[in-house]
């Protein structure tokens, strides 16, 4: 089970990324993103059946990884 999960009631498409979109931003495979979510490195946002990531969190995580 994913460690940090938030359920959304509505979604602004400019604020959230799908797993696939986040993988493109971070330059990793989608399975790596799923592992980050599972480990709690990134926060999981659920909307209906979608798994989403906060775009600001992904971009901030990207900047931290570059060091």
VOBA-1610 file (N, C-alpha, C; in pm, whole numbers, padded with zeros to 5 digits, always signed):
BEGIN
Unk+00084-00119+00000Unk+00000+00000+00000Unk+00088+00125+00000Unk+00045+00223-00073Unk+00120+00348-00083Unk+00113+00422+00050Unk+00224+00487+00086Unk+00234+00547+00218Unk+00165+00682+00231Unk+00174+00767+00131Unk+00114+00900+00137Unk+00009+00910+00027Unk-00119+00898+00068Unk-00228+00899-00030Unk-00329+01008+00009Unk-00366+01088-00088Unk-00470+01189-00069Unk-00579+01166-00173Unk-00704+01171-00131Unk-00817+01153-00221Unk-00868+01290-00264Unk-00885+01308-00393Unk-00929+01436-00449Unk-01077+01431-00486Unk-01146+01542-00464Unk-01287+01551-00503Unk-01301+01613-00641Unk-01203+01693-00682Unk-01200+01751-00816Unk-01054+01772-00854Unk-01030+01785-00983Unk-00892+01795-01031Unk-00879+01910-01131Unk-00780+01993-01108Unk-00741+02094-01206Unk-00628+02031-01287Unk-00649+02005-01414Unk-00552+01929-01493Unk-00415+01996-01502Unk-00407+02125-01473Unk-00278+02194-01476Unk-00196+02170-01349Unk-00261+02120-01245Unk-00194+02102-01117Unk-00144+01959-01094Unk-00192+01864-01172Unk-00159+01723-01149Unk-00106+01656-01274Unk-00021+01556-01253Unk+00035+01477-01362Unk-00004+01331-01343Unk-00020+01261-01454Unk-00038+01116-01446Unk+00098+01053-01418Unk+00098+00926-01387Unk+00224+00854-01364Unk+00312+00863-01488Unk+00253+00848-01604Unk+00329+00853-01729Unk+00388+00991-01753Unk+00309+01096-01727Unk+00360+01232-01744Unk+00473+01261-01646Unk+00458+01217-01522Unk+00563+01238-01422Unk+00691+01164-01461Unk+00675+01047-01520Unk+00794+00971-01561Unk+00870+01046-01671Unk+00797+01113-01759Unk+00862+01194-01863Unk+00935+01313-01802Unk+00872+01379-01706Unk+00933+01496-01642Unk+01062+01457-01571Unk+01058+01343-01501Unk+01174+01301-01422Unk+01274+01218-01503Unk+01236+01179-01623Unk+01327+01102-01708Unk+01350+00960-01659Unk+01244+00902-01600Unk+01252+00764-01551Unk+01132+00687-01605Unk+01133+00556-01588Unk+01020+00474-01633Unk+00902+00488-01537Unk+00784+00458-01587Unk+00662+00467-01506Unk+00671+00378-01382Unk+00735+00262-01395Unk+00750+00173-01278Unk+00833+00238-01169Unk+00931+00319-01205Unk+01010+00391-01104Unk+00921+00489-01029Unk+00832+00558-01100Unk+00739+00651-01036Unk+00650+00574-00938Unk+00598+00459-00980Unk+00513+00378-00892Unk+00590+00335-00767Unk+00718+00304-00782Unk+00801+00269-00666Unk+00817+00389-00574Unk+00842+00508-00630Unk+00853+00629-00547Unk+00724+00652-00469Unk+00610+00629-00534Unk+00481+00646-00467Unk+00465+00544-00355Unk+00499+00419-00385Unk+00485+00312-00286Unk+00572+00339-00164Unk+00693+00389-00186Unk+00786+00416-00077Unk+00755+00545-00001Unk+00665+00625-00058Unk+00630+00751+00006Unk+00722+00865-00030Unk+00807+00845-00131Unk+00896+00952-00175Unk+00817+01064-00243Unk+00708+01029-00307Unk+00616+01125-00366Unk+00475+01093-00315Unk+00389+01194-00309Unk+00254+01176-00259Unk+00161+01129-00370Unk+00084+01027-00340Unk-00017+00975-00432Unk-00146+01054-00414Unk-00203+01100-00525Unk-00333+01166-00524Unk-00425+01079-00607Unk-00537+01037-00547Unk-00633+00951-00616Unk-00756+01033-00653Unk-00796+01022-00778Unk-00920+01082-00826Unk-00992+00974-00905Unk-01103+00928-00851Unk-01175+00814-00908Unk-01076+00699-00922Unk-01051+00651-01042Unk-00956+00539-01058Unk-00817+00587-01101Unk-00797+00719-01110Unk-00669+00772-01155Unk-00570+00788-01041Unk-00445+00759-01068Unk-00335+00789-00977Unk-00265+00911-01033Unk-00260+01018-00954Unk-00202+01144-00999Unk-00095+01191-00903Unk-00010+01279-00952Unk+00096+01340-00871Unk+00085+01490-00885Unk+00113+01561-00777Unk+00112+01706-00779Unk+00229+01755-00865Unk+00201+01835-00966Unk+00305+01881-01059Unk+00414+01959-00987Unk+00378+02043-00889Unk+00478+02119-00814Unk+00569+02026-00735Unk+00512+01923-00675Unk+00593+01827-00598Unk+00690+01753-00689Unk+00642+01711-00807Unk+00728+01640-00902Unk+00842+01730-00948Unk+00812+01854-00983Unk+00917+01946-01028Unk+01015+01980-00916Unk+00965+01994-00794Unk+01053+02017-00680Unk+01142+01897-00653Unk+01086+01778-00667Unk+01163+01655-00647Unk+01271+01643-00752Unk+01236+01681-00874Unk+01332+01679-00985Unk+01451+01772-00955Unk+01421+01892-00905Unk+01527+01988-00873Unk+01616+01936-00761Unk+01558+01870-00660Unk+01638+01815-00550Unk+01727+01701-00598Unk+01678+01620-00693Unk+01756+01507-00743Unk+01878+01554-00823Unk+01863+01668-00890Unk+01975+01723-00967Unk+02083+01777-00875Unk+02041+01815-00755Unk+02135+01858-00653Unk+02189+01991-00669
//
